[in-house]
Amino acid sequence: METNIDLSVRIGSGRLANPVGVASGTFGYGREYEGLVDFSDLGAIYTKAVTLEPRAGNPPPRLVETPSGILNSIGLANVGVEKFISDKLPFLTSLPCAVVVNVAGSTEDEYQKVIERLESVDGGIWGYEVNVSCPNVKHGGLAFGTDPVQIERLTSSLRRLTKKPLIIKLTPNVTDITAIAASAQAGGADAVSLINTLVGMVIDVKTGKPVLGAKTGGLSGPAVRPVGVALTYRVKRAVSIPVIGMGGITCADDALQYILAGASAVQIGTANFVNPKTAGEVLRGIRGYCIDNGALSLNEICGAVF
């Protein structure tokens, strides 16, 4: 008889059926992976970023491979909140997993207006992941994510707009990520997710110019996993709210490193491009690890390295 393992995760007012999600910017709006994945394997889809108005994004080239990873400079290209509601949300909310809308903006007012508009729609949105950490836009994003005072103020203002789970996505491109995480918690965040990409550059030595159209981009993939695990460990020791870990997860062992470091949930990112079934494989691996170690719930192994 199969052992019954409780892999559910409680975040604020919400509950995820399992801890494995797919990261914003790597899974589109869900439909892009239709027929490639079993959506019931997913604890959550973290959507492509949604801004108040449509964004064309950064000039091409936008992607370049690096050792054990990729550098991207998409620039939060997206359809805007109105098209998201009319064209993307119906499919997303038909799926058997939680839908977490990634929200971005250039100003505090823009963040507020996006969430206000989404709150006005009875569309089955589970929660929000607030992107204050994108290194690929000229205004907003990273500017918020590096300032504890701004983080607390923004989080507090968004907290007043919704009772749904509110997750603040943190950047590693700061001196002390624990101070940022603590400010998000003080502002009323239900969880923090980390890490977003690290700033990087690739130069074509033949032309003497950066390969990416925007010159710099965000580094993701296996190369960043040790950084993500270490920062997850540090942040979990600094806050009492759940931590969602991401960065370079390609298999169950990678995800388990995050969980053992203190992550209550994880997100699969760049690996989706290589193997769309990664999330399901990771979920089965986590379940198997719990069985092998006599754990009846995810909580029993979360933060075990402490």
Backbone as numpy.savetxt, mean C-alpha at the origin, in Angstrom:
# Nx Ny Nz CAx CAy CAz Cx Cy Cz
-8.08 -34.06 8.80 -8.93 -32.87 8.80 -8.04 -31.62 8.80
-8.39 -30.65 7.96 -7.59 -29.44 7.85 -7.73 -28.58 9.10
-6.59 -28.10 9.61 -6.59 -27.24 10.78 -7.22 -25.90 10.44
-8.09 -25.42 11.32 -8.76 -24.14 11.09 -7.90 -23.02 11.67
-7.28 -22.24 10.78 -6.40 -21.14 11.19 -7.12 -19.82 10.97
-7.15 -18.97 11.98 -7.78 -17.65 11.86 -6.75 -16.67 11.30
-6.90 -16.36 10.03 -5.98 -15.43 9.37 -6.59 -14.04 9.20
-7.71 -13.78 9.84 -8.36 -12.48 9.69 -7.57 -11.39 10.40
-7.79 -10.16 9.93 -7.07 -9.00 10.45 -8.08 -7.90 10.76
-8.03 -7.37 11.96 -8.91 -6.27 12.37 -8.14 -4.96 12.24
-8.71 -4.03 11.46 -8.15 -2.69 11.32 -9.27 -1.69 11.54
-9.19 -0.94 12.62 -10.24 0.01 12.93 -11.59 -0.67 13.01
-12.56 -0.14 12.28 -13.91 -0.69 12.30 -14.08 -1.86 11.33
-13.03 -2.21 10.60 -13.15 -3.23 9.56 -12.37 -4.49 9.86
-12.73 -5.55 9.13 -12.06 -6.83 9.26 -11.72 -7.35 7.88
-10.47 -7.73 7.68 -10.03 -8.36 6.44 -10.04 -9.87 6.64
-10.51 -10.61 5.64 -10.59 -12.06 5.75 -9.21 -12.69 5.87
-8.21 -12.07 5.24 -6.84 -12.56 5.37 -5.87 -11.39 5.21
-4.59 -11.59 5.53 -3.67 -10.45 5.59 -3.01 -10.06 4.28
-3.30 -10.78 3.18 -2.55 -10.56 1.94 -3.33 -9.67 0.98
-2.78 -8.50 0.70 -3.38 -7.58 -0.26 -2.46 -7.33 -1.43
-2.97 -6.63 -2.42 -2.16 -6.24 -3.58 -2.00 -4.72 -3.57
-0.77 -4.27 -3.78 -0.41 -2.89 -3.52 -0.88 -1.93 -4.60
-1.21 -0.73 -4.16 -1.63 0.33 -5.07 -0.59 0.58 -6.15
-1.08 0.75 -7.38 -0.19 1.03 -8.49 0.35 -0.20 -9.18
0.09 -1.38 -8.61 0.59 -2.62 -9.22 -0.54 -3.55 -9.64
-1.78 -3.14 -9.41 -2.93 -4.01 -9.68 -4.05 -3.26 -10.39
-3.72 -2.04 -10.87 -4.71 -1.24 -11.57 -5.96 -1.02 -10.73
-7.11 -1.20 -11.38 -8.39 -1.10 -10.69 -9.05 -2.48 -10.58
-8.22 -3.52 -10.62 -8.72 -4.88 -10.44 -9.05 -5.59 -11.73
-9.80 -4.95 -12.60 -10.23 -5.62 -13.84 -9.04 -6.03 -14.70
-7.93 -5.32 -14.58 -6.75 -5.65 -15.38 -6.25 -7.07 -15.12
-6.60 -7.62 -13.95 -6.14 -8.97 -13.58 -7.25 -10.01 -13.65
-8.39 -9.61 -14.18 -9.50 -10.54 -14.31 -9.09 -11.73 -15.17
-9.34 -12.94 -14.70 -8.96 -14.15 -15.42 -7.55 -14.62 -15.11
-6.78 -13.79 -14.42 -5.41 -14.15 -14.07 -5.26 -14.56 -12.62
-6.16 -14.09 -11.78 -6.07 -14.37 -10.34 -7.41 -14.82 -9.81
-7.38 -15.50 -8.67 -8.59 -15.82 -7.92 -8.77 -14.71 -6.88
-9.71 -13.82 -7.12 -9.88 -12.67 -6.24 -10.22 -13.06 -4.80
-10.74 -14.27 -4.61 -11.06 -14.71 -3.24 -9.80 -15.00 -2.44
-8.65 -15.09 -3.11 -7.38 -15.24 -2.39 -6.94 -13.95 -1.72
-7.51 -12.84 -2.14 -7.04 -11.53 -1.68 -7.78 -11.08 -0.44
-7.00 -10.61 0.54 -7.63 -9.95 1.67 -8.15 -8.59 1.27
-7.41 -7.92 0.38 -7.83 -6.59 -0.07 -7.12 -6.21 -1.36
-7.82 -5.43 -2.16 -7.22 -4.72 -3.29 -7.03 -3.27 -2.87
-5.80 -2.81 -2.92 -5.49 -1.40 -2.69 -5.41 -0.77 -4.06
-6.39 0.05 -4.41 -6.54 0.51 -5.79 -5.41 1.43 -6.22
-5.32 1.58 -7.53 -4.49 2.64 -8.10 -4.93 3.96 -7.48
-4.00 4.89 -7.31 -4.31 6.16 -6.67 -5.47 6.87 -7.35
-6.30 7.52 -6.54 -7.42 8.31 -7.03 -7.23 9.75 -6.58
-7.23 10.68 -7.53 -7.12 12.10 -7.23 -8.41 12.81 -7.61
-8.51 14.07 -7.22 -9.74 14.82 -7.47 -10.00 14.96 -8.97
-8.99 15.34 -9.71 -9.10 15.48 -11.16 -8.24 14.41 -11.83
-8.55 14.07 -13.09 -7.70 13.11 -13.81 -6.27 13.63 -13.91
-5.32 12.69 -13.92 -3.92 13.07 -14.09 -3.30 12.25 -15.22
-2.56 12.94 -16.06 -1.88 12.26 -17.17 -0.62 11.56 -16.70
-0.05 12.01 -15.59 1.17 11.41 -15.08 2.42 12.03 -15.68
3.56 11.40 -15.41 4.85 11.93 -15.84 5.15 11.56 -17.29
6.07 12.29 -17.91 6.45 11.97 -19.30 7.19 10.64 -19.37
7.05 9.92 -20.49 7.80 8.68 -20.66 9.27 8.99 -20.97
10.13 7.98 -20.78 9.90 6.65 -20.23 9.54 6.71 -18.75
8.72 5.75 -18.31 8.25 5.73 -16.92 8.77 4.55 -16.11
9.32 3.55 -16.78 9.81 2.37 -16.10 11.20 2.01 -16.59
12.05 1.53 -15.68 13.35 1.00 -16.06 13.72 -0.08 -15.05
14.24 -1.18 -15.55 14.66 -2.27 -14.65 15.97 -1.90 -13.98
16.12 -2.39 -12.74 17.35 -2.21 -11.96 17.71 -3.57 -11.36
18.89 -3.72 -10.81 19.23 -5.00 -10.17 18.22 -5.36 -9.07
17.53 -6.48 -9.23 16.55 -6.97 -8.26 15.41 -6.00 -8.03
15.00 -5.27 -9.08 13.87 -4.36 -8.89 13.57 -3.55 -10.14
12.69 -2.58 -9.96 12.38 -1.64 -11.03 12.30 -0.24 -10.45
12.50 0.72 -11.32 12.34 2.13 -10.98 11.14 2.63 -11.77
10.16 3.21 -11.09 8.98 3.71 -11.79 8.80 5.20 -11.52
8.25 5.86 -12.53 7.93 7.29 -12.39 6.59 7.54 -13.09
5.55 6.87 -12.60 4.23 6.97 -13.22 3.61 8.33 -12.95
3.84 8.88 -11.76 3.32 10.21 -11.45 1.85 10.25 -11.12
1.34 9.15 -10.53 -0.06 9.07 -10.09 -1.06 9.29 -11.24
-0.71 8.82 -12.43 -1.66 8.89 -13.54 -2.92 8.12 -13.17
-4.09 8.76 -13.33 -5.35 8.09 -12.98 -6.54 8.82 -13.60
-7.71 8.21 -13.52 -8.89 8.72 -14.21 -9.62 9.82 -13.44
-9.23 10.08 -12.19 -9.95 11.07 -11.38 -11.11 10.44 -10.66
-11.57 11.10 -9.60 -12.55 10.49 -8.71 -13.90 10.23 -9.39
-14.35 11.12 -10.28 -15.67 10.92 -10.90 -15.68 9.69 -11.81
-14.67 9.56 -12.65 -14.58 8.39 -13.52 -14.33 7.12 -12.71
-13.59 7.25 -11.62 -13.38 6.09 -10.75 -14.71 5.57 -10.23
-15.56 6.49 -9.78 -16.86 6.10 -9.24 -17.75 5.48 -10.31
-17.77 6.08 -11.49 -18.68 5.61 -12.53 -18.16 4.40 -13.29
-16.83 4.35 -13.52 -16.28 3.33 -14.41 -15.53 2.20 -13.71
-14.99 2.45 -12.54 -14.13 1.46 -11.89 -14.74 0.82 -10.65
-15.45 1.63 -9.88 -15.95 1.14 -8.59 -16.96 0.00 -8.71
-17.88 0.01 -9.69 -18.85 -1.09 -9.77 -18.19 -2.47 -9.90
-17.16 -2.58 -10.72 -16.47 -3.87 -10.84 -15.75 -4.22 -9.54
-15.04 -3.25 -8.98 -14.29 -3.50 -7.76 -15.16 -4.03 -6.64
-16.31 -3.41 -6.46 -17.16 -3.79 -5.34 -17.97 -5.06 -5.62
-17.84 -5.61 -6.82 -18.46 -6.91 -7.11 -17.55 -8.06 -6.70
-16.32 -7.76 -6.32 -15.33 -8.79 -6.03 -15.45 -9.28 -4.59
-14.99 -10.52 -4.32 -15.12 -11.12 -2.99 -14.00 -10.75 -2.04
-13.49 -9.54 -2.14 -12.43 -9.08 -1.25 -12.67 -7.62 -0.91
-12.00 -7.15 0.12 -12.15 -5.76 0.53 -11.54 -4.83 -0.51
-12.17 -3.66 -0.68 -11.66 -2.64 -1.60 -11.19 -1.44 -0.77
-9.89 -1.20 -0.82 -9.30 -0.06 -0.13 -8.88 0.95 -1.20
-9.48 2.11 -1.19 -9.19 3.12 -2.21 -7.97 3.93 -1.77
-6.96 3.95 -2.64 -5.78 4.75 -2.39 -6.08 6.19 -2.83
-5.96 7.13 -1.91 -6.33 8.52 -2.14 -5.08 9.39 -2.16
-4.98 10.25 -3.18 -3.83 11.15 -3.29 -4.30 12.56 -3.60
-3.43 13.52 -3.37 -3.76 14.91 -3.66 -2.54 15.79 -3.59
-2.69 17.01 -4.07 -1.61 17.99 -4.02 -1.75 18.94 -2.83
-2.98 19.03 -2.29 -3.25 19.89 -1.14 -4.15 19.13 -0.17
-4.20 19.62 1.05 -5.08 19.01 2.05 -6.52 19.04 1.59
-6.90 20.14 0.96 -8.27 20.29 0.47 -8.61 19.22 -0.57
-7.66 18.89 -1.44 -7.91 17.87 -2.46 -8.13 16.50 -1.83
-7.31 16.14 -0.87 -7.51 14.88 -0.16 -8.92 14.84 0.44
-9.31 15.92 1.08 -10.61 15.98 1.73 -11.74 15.82 0.72
-11.63 16.50 -0.41 -12.70 16.45 -1.41 -12.84 15.06 -2.03
-11.73 14.36 -2.21 -11.80 13.00 -2.76 -12.55 12.09 -1.79
-12.19 12.14 -0.52 -12.85 11.28 0.45 -14.31 11.68 0.65
-14.59 12.97 0.66 -15.98 13.41 0.76 -16.82 12.87 -0.39
-16.27 12.91 -1.59 -17.01 12.42 -2.76 -17.21 10.91 -2.68
-16.20 10.19 -2.27 -16.31 8.74 -2.14 -17.29 8.36 -1.03
-17.30 9.13 0.03 -18.22 8.87 1.14 -19.68 9.09 0.73
-19.88 9.93 -0.29 -21.25 10.23 -0.73 -21.85 9.11 -1.57
-21.02 8.13 -1.91 -21.45 7.02 -2.76 -21.56 5.75 -1.92
-22.70 5.10 -1.95 -22.86 3.84 -1.22 -22.32 2.73 -2.12
-20.99 2.68 -2.21 -20.39 1.81 -3.20 -19.65 0.61 -2.67
-19.73 0.33 -1.38 -19.07 -0.84 -0.84 -17.58 -0.69 -0.62
-17.11 0.55 -0.49 -15.70 0.77 -0.19 -15.41 0.34 1.24
-14.37 -0.46 1.44 -14.02 -0.97 2.78 -13.27 0.08 3.59
-12.34 0.78 2.93 -11.54 1.76 3.65 -10.69 2.58 2.69
-9.82 3.41 3.28 -8.98 4.31 2.50 -7.51 4.17 2.91
-6.65 4.17 1.91 -5.20 4.26 2.14 -4.77 5.62 1.60
-4.27 6.46 2.47 -3.93 7.83 2.10 -2.46 7.90 1.70
-2.23 8.24 0.45 -0.88 8.27 -0.10 -0.25 9.62 0.18
0.58 9.65 1.20 1.33 10.87 1.52 2.81 10.65 1.26
3.11 9.68 0.38 4.50 9.22 0.29 4.99 8.97 -1.13
4.30 9.46 -2.15 4.73 9.19 -3.52 5.90 10.09 -3.90
7.03 9.50 -4.32 8.18 10.34 -4.66 8.18 10.82 -6.10
7.10 10.55 -6.84 7.11 10.79 -8.28 6.23 11.94 -8.73
5.81 12.80 -7.82 5.01 13.96 -8.18 5.67 15.22 -7.65
5.46 16.33 -8.34 6.15 17.57 -7.98 5.51 18.28 -6.79
4.22 18.05 -6.59 3.52 18.75 -5.52 2.70 17.74 -4.73
2.65 17.91 -3.41 1.86 17.01 -2.58 2.60 15.71 -2.35
1.87 14.69 -1.89 2.48 13.38 -1.69 3.62 13.42 -0.71
4.83 13.30 -1.22 5.99 13.20 -0.37 6.17 14.42 0.53
5.74 15.59 0.07 5.86 16.79 0.90 5.08 16.64 2.20
3.90 16.00 2.14 3.13 15.74 3.35 3.83 14.68 4.20
4.32 13.65 3.54 4.80 12.47 4.25 6.09 12.65 5.00
6.78 13.77 4.82 8.04 13.99 5.51 7.89 14.93 6.71
6.72 15.44 6.95 6.50 16.43 8.01 5.50 15.90 9.03
5.93 15.56 10.25 5.01 15.02 11.25 3.83 15.92 11.56
4.06 17.23 11.56 2.97 18.16 11.88 1.90 18.12 10.80
2.32 18.13 9.54 1.36 18.06 8.44 0.63 16.71 8.42
1.36 15.65 8.73 0.74 14.32 8.75 -0.38 14.26 9.78
-0.11 14.75 10.98 -1.14 14.70 12.02 -2.34 15.56 11.64
-2.08 16.75 11.09 -3.19 17.63 10.72 -4.02 17.03 9.60
-3.36 16.50 8.57 -4.08 15.90 7.45 -4.88 14.69 7.91
-4.25 13.82 8.69 -4.94 12.62 9.17 -6.15 12.99 10.00
-5.99 13.97 10.88 -7.10 14.40 11.72 -8.25 14.94 10.89
-7.93 15.71 9.85 -8.99 16.29 9.02 -9.74 15.21 8.24
-9.03 14.17 7.80 -9.67 13.08 7.06 -10.43 12.15 8.00
-9.92 12.01 9.21 -10.59 11.17 10.21 -12.01 11.66 10.48
-12.19 12.96 10.43 -13.52 13.53 10.70 -14.51 13.25 9.57
-14.00 12.83 8.41 -14.87 12.65 7.25 -15.39 11.23 7.09
-14.80 10.28 7.80 -15.19 8.88 7.58 -15.03 8.03 8.84
-15.89 7.02 8.94 -15.76 6.02 9.99 -15.10 4.74 9.47
-14.84 4.72 8.16 -14.18 3.56 7.56 -12.72 3.50 8.00
-12.10 2.33 7.91 -10.68 2.24 8.24 -9.84 3.24 7.43
-8.95 3.93 8.13 -8.11 4.97 7.53 -6.65 4.57 7.72
-5.97 4.35 6.62 -4.58 3.87 6.62 -3.70 4.95 6.00
-2.62 5.29 6.66 -1.69 6.29 6.13 -0.46 5.57 5.58
-0.15 5.80 4.30 0.96 5.12 3.64 2.24 5.96 3.78
3.26 5.37 4.39 4.45 6.11 4.77 5.61 5.94 3.80
6.42 6.98 3.72 7.61 6.97 2.88 8.84 6.56 3.69
9.77 5.82 3.07 11.04 5.55 3.74 12.05 6.68 3.56
11.69 7.68 2.74 12.63 8.75 2.40 12.60 9.88 3.43
12.79 9.48 4.69 12.78 10.42 5.81 13.88 10.02 6.80
14.20 10.93 7.70 15.22 10.64 8.71 14.68 9.67 9.76
13.45 9.90 10.23 12.88 9.05 11.28 11.44 8.70 10.96
11.23 7.54 10.41 9.89 7.12 10.01 8.98 6.90 11.22
9.56 6.61 12.38 8.73 6.37 13.56 8.01 7.64 14.00
8.64 8.79 13.81 7.99 10.06 14.17 6.79 10.32 13.27
6.91 9.96 11.98 5.80 10.13 11.05 4.66 9.19 11.42
5.00 7.94 11.73 3.99 6.95 12.11 3.25 7.38 13.38
3.99 7.88 14.35 3.37 8.32 15.60 2.43 9.50 15.35
2.78 10.37 14.43 1.91 11.51 14.11 0.63 11.04 13.42
0.73 10.04 12.55 -0.46 9.48 11.92 -1.38 8.88 12.96
-0.81 8.15 13.91 -1.61 7.57 14.99 -2.27 8.66 15.82
-1.53 9.71 16.14 -2.07 10.81 16.94 -3.22 11.50 16.21
-3.16 11.50 14.87 -4.22 12.14 14.09 -5.46 11.28 13.93
-5.40 10.03 14.36 -6.57 9.17 14.30 -6.52 8.06 13.27
-5.33 7.80 12.70 -5.21 6.71 11.73 -5.49 5.37 12.40
-6.11 4.46 11.65 -6.37 3.11 12.16 -5.19 2.19 11.91
-4.33 2.53 10.94 -3.16 1.74 10.61 -2.21 2.59 9.78
-0.98 2.12 9.66 -0.03 2.71 8.73 0.46 1.60 7.80
0.74 1.96 6.55 1.31 0.99 5.61 2.67 1.50 5.16
3.61 0.59 4.99 4.97 0.93 4.64 5.71 -0.31 4.12
6.62 -0.07 3.16 7.13 1.23 2.74 6.67 1.53 1.32
6.57 2.82 1.02 6.46 3.22 -0.37 7.87 3.15 -0.97
8.00 3.50 -2.22 9.27 3.31 -2.91 10.37 4.25 -2.42
11.60 3.81 -2.63 12.78 4.63 -2.34 13.15 5.44 -3.59
13.57 6.67 -3.38 13.95 7.52 -4.52 15.22 6.98 -5.16
15.21 6.86 -6.51 16.38 6.38 -7.22 16.51 6.99 -8.59
17.65 6.78 -9.21 17.92 7.29 -10.56 18.78 6.30 -11.33
18.48 6.16 -12.63 19.33 5.38 -13.53 19.77 6.32 -14.65
21.07 6.33 -14.94 21.62 7.20 -15.98 22.14 6.35 -17.14
21.76 6.73 -18.34 22.28 6.10 -19.55 23.67 6.70 -19.82
24.70 5.89 -19.65 26.06 6.44 -19.77 26.42 6.81 -21.20
25.68 6.27 -22.17 25.95 6.61 -23.57 25.49 8.03 -23.88
24.34 8.40 -23.32 23.80 9.74 -23.58 24.15 10.73 -22.48
24.51 10.19 -21.31 24.79 11.05 -20.17 23.54 11.65 -19.55
22.37 11.05 -19.85 21.10 11.57 -19.34 20.36 10.51 -18.54
19.50 10.94 -17.59 18.68 9.98 -16.87 17.75 9.23 -17.82
17.52 7.97 -17.56 16.66 7.16 -18.41 15.20 7.57 -18.28
14.75 7.84 -17.08 13.35 8.18 -16.85 13.05 9.61 -17.32
11.85 9.79 -17.84 11.44 11.11 -18.31 11.44 12.15 -17.22
11.11 11.72 -15.99 11.09 12.64 -14.85 12.42 12.64 -14.09
13.41 11.96 -14.64 14.78 11.87 -14.11 14.89 10.90 -12.93
14.12 11.12 -11.87 14.15 10.18 -10.75 12.83 9.41 -10.68
12.86 8.33 -9.92 11.66 7.52 -9.76 11.69 6.78 -8.44
10.75 5.84 -8.30 10.63 5.08 -7.06 11.12 3.66 -7.25
12.06 3.23 -6.42 12.62 1.89 -6.49 11.76 0.91 -5.70
11.38 -0.19 -6.37 10.62 -1.26 -5.72 11.20 -2.60 -6.14
10.68 -3.68 -5.54 11.15 -5.01 -5.87 12.00 -5.60 -4.76
12.53 -6.82 -4.97 13.26 -7.53 -3.93 14.40 -6.74 -3.29
14.99 -5.81 -4.04 16.12 -5.04 -3.50 15.74 -4.24 -2.26
14.48 -3.85 -2.14 14.09 -2.98 -1.02 13.54 -3.76 0.18
13.39 -5.09 0.05 12.75 -5.85 1.13 13.45 -5.69 2.48
14.78 -5.81 2.57 15.41 -5.66 3.88 15.13 -4.30 4.53
15.03 -3.26 3.71 14.70 -1.93 4.24 13.27 -1.94 4.79
12.34 -2.50 4.01 10.95 -2.55 4.45 10.77 -3.33 5.73
11.44 -4.46 5.84 11.32 -5.29 7.05 11.87 -4.54 8.27
13.03 -3.91 8.10 13.63 -3.18 9.22 12.74 -2.02 9.68
12.16 -1.29 8.72 11.32 -0.15 9.10 9.99 -0.62 9.68
9.48 -1.74 9.21 8.28 -2.32 9.83 8.56 -2.64 11.29
9.68 -3.26 11.55 10.08 -3.59 12.92 10.17 -2.35 13.79
10.78 -1.29 13.27 10.92 -0.05 14.03 9.58 0.61 14.29
8.75 0.69 13.26 7.47 1.37 13.40 6.55 0.61 14.36
6.53 -0.70 14.28 5.66 -1.48 15.17 6.01 -1.26 16.63
7.25 -0.99 16.91 7.68 -0.72 18.29 7.33 0.70 18.73
6.92 1.55 17.77 6.66 2.96 18.09 5.17 3.30 18.14
4.32 2.43 17.60 2.88 2.71 17.57 2.10 1.50 18.07
0.85 1.74 18.43 -0.01 0.65 18.91 -1.02 0.22 17.85
-1.14 0.98 16.75 -2.06 0.62 15.67 -1.41 -0.41 14.75
-2.20 -1.15 13.96 -1.62 -2.14 13.05 -0.69 -1.52 12.02
0.29 -2.31 11.62 1.23 -1.94 10.57 1.02 -2.90 9.40
0.94 -2.36 8.21 0.82 -3.15 6.99 2.15 -3.05 6.25
2.81 -4.18 6.05 4.15 -4.17 5.49 4.17 -4.47 4.00
5.07 -3.83 3.29 5.23 -4.09 1.86 6.62 -3.66 1.42
7.01 -4.21 0.27 8.31 -3.87 -0.30 9.08 -5.13 -0.59
9.08 -5.58 -1.85 9.91 -6.70 -2.25 9.41 -8.07 -1.90
8.12 -8.21 -1.60 7.58 -9.53 -1.26 7.32 -10.32 -2.54
7.98 -11.47 -2.66 7.80 -12.32 -3.84 7.31 -13.73 -3.48
7.34 -14.08 -2.20 6.96 -15.42 -1.77 6.53 -15.37 -0.31
6.06 -16.51 0.21 5.56 -16.56 1.58 6.64 -16.21 2.60
7.87 -16.69 2.37 8.93 -16.39 3.32 9.19 -14.89 3.44
9.12 -14.19 2.31 9.28 -12.73 2.34 8.19 -12.09 3.20
6.94 -12.51 2.97 5.81 -11.95 3.72 5.94 -12.28 5.20
6.40 -13.49 5.50 6.54 -13.90 6.90 7.59 -13.08 7.62
8.61 -12.62 6.91 9.58 -11.73 7.55 8.89 -10.46 8.05
8.02 -9.91 7.21 7.28 -8.71 7.63 6.38 -9.01 8.82
5.68 -10.13 8.78 4.75 -10.49 9.85 5.51 -10.73 11.15
6.61 -11.45 11.09 7.41 -11.70 12.28 7.99 -10.40 12.83
8.23 -9.43 11.94 8.74 -8.12 12.37 7.66 -7.26 13.00
6.38 -7.64 12.82 5.29 -6.90 13.45 4.16 -6.49 12.56
4.22 -6.83 11.26 3.13 -6.45 10.36 1.90 -7.32 10.59
0.74 -6.68 10.69 -0.52 -7.40 10.82 -1.03 -7.87 9.46
-0.59 -7.20 8.40 -0.99 -7.54 7.03 0.15 -7.16 6.11
0.08 -7.64 4.86 1.13 -7.34 3.89 0.49 -6.99 2.55
1.29 -6.37 1.69 0.85 -6.07 0.33 1.89 -6.58 -0.66
1.40 -7.20 -1.74 2.25 -7.66 -2.82 2.26 -6.59 -3.90
3.44 -6.17 -4.34 3.53 -5.10 -5.31 4.14 -5.53 -6.63
5.42 -5.25 -6.81 6.10 -5.51 -8.07 5.97 -6.96 -8.53
5.90 -7.89 -7.60 5.79 -9.31 -7.96 4.55 -9.61 -8.79
3.51 -8.77 -8.67 2.30 -8.98 -9.48 2.59 -8.92 -10.97
3.59 -8.13 -11.35 3.94 -8.00 -12.76 4.58 -9.28 -13.31
5.27 -9.99 -12.44 5.99 -11.20 -12.83 5.10 -12.43 -12.72
4.37 -12.51 -11.62 3.51 -13.65 -11.35 2.23 -13.16 -10.67
1.15 -12.99 -11.43 -0.10 -12.47 -10.87 -0.68 -13.33 -9.74
-0.24 -14.58 -9.64 -0.77 -15.47 -8.63 0.03 -15.43 -7.32
0.95 -14.49 -7.22 1.81 -14.42 -6.03 1.01 -14.31 -4.75
-0.03 -13.48 -4.72 -0.79 -13.27 -3.48 -1.39 -14.58 -2.96
-1.96 -15.38 -3.86 -2.53 -16.65 -3.44 -1.47 -17.60 -2.91
-0.31 -17.62 -3.56 0.78 -18.48 -3.10 1.28 -18.03 -1.73
1.37 -16.73 -1.53 1.79 -16.20 -0.24 0.79 -16.56 0.85
-0.49 -16.43 0.56 -1.51 -16.76 1.55 -1.40 -18.22 1.97
-1.26 -19.12 1.01 -1.15 -20.54 1.35 0.12 -20.83 2.14
1.18 -20.10 1.83 2.42 -20.27 2.58 2.31 -19.80 4.02
1.60 -18.70 4.23 1.40 -18.20 5.60 0.57 -19.20 6.40
-0.48 -19.73 5.77 -1.31 -20.73 6.45 -0.48 -21.96 6.81
0.33 -22.42 5.88 1.18 -23.58 6.14 2.17 -23.33 7.27
2.72 -22.13 7.33 3.66 -21.79 8.40 2.97 -21.84 9.76
1.76 -21.31 9.81 1.00 -21.36 11.08 0.76 -22.80 11.51
0.37 -23.65 10.57 0.12 -25.06 10.88 1.40 -25.73 11.39
2.49 -25.51 10.68 3.76 -26.14 11.03 4.25 -25.70 12.40
3.88 -24.47 12.81 4.37 -23.93 14.08 3.32 -23.95 15.18
2.21 -24.63 14.93 1.18 -24.80 15.95 0.42 -23.53 16.30
0.42 -22.55 15.38 -0.30 -21.30 15.63 -1.72 -21.41 15.10
-2.69 -21.06 15.90 -4.10 -21.13 15.48 -4.61 -19.82 14.92
-3.79 -18.78 15.01 -4.19 -17.49 14.45 -2.96 -16.71 14.01
-3.18 -15.76 13.13 -2.10 -14.90 12.66 -1.49 -14.10 13.81
-2.34 -13.72 14.77 -1.87 -12.92 15.89 -0.76 -13.60 16.67
-0.74 -14.93 16.66 0.24 -15.68 17.43 1.65 -15.56 16.87
1.77 -15.23 15.59 3.11 -15.09 15.00 3.46 -13.64 14.69
2.48 -12.75 14.72 2.73 -11.34 14.41 3.67 -10.74 15.45
4.79 -10.21 14.99 5.75 -9.59 15.90 6.52 -10.56 16.75
6.64 -11.81 16.30 7.28 -12.85 17.12 8.75 -12.58 17.38
9.41 -11.79 16.55 10.83 -11.52 16.77 11.07 -10.56 17.93
10.01 -9.96 18.46 10.18 -9.04 19.58 10.74 -9.78 20.78
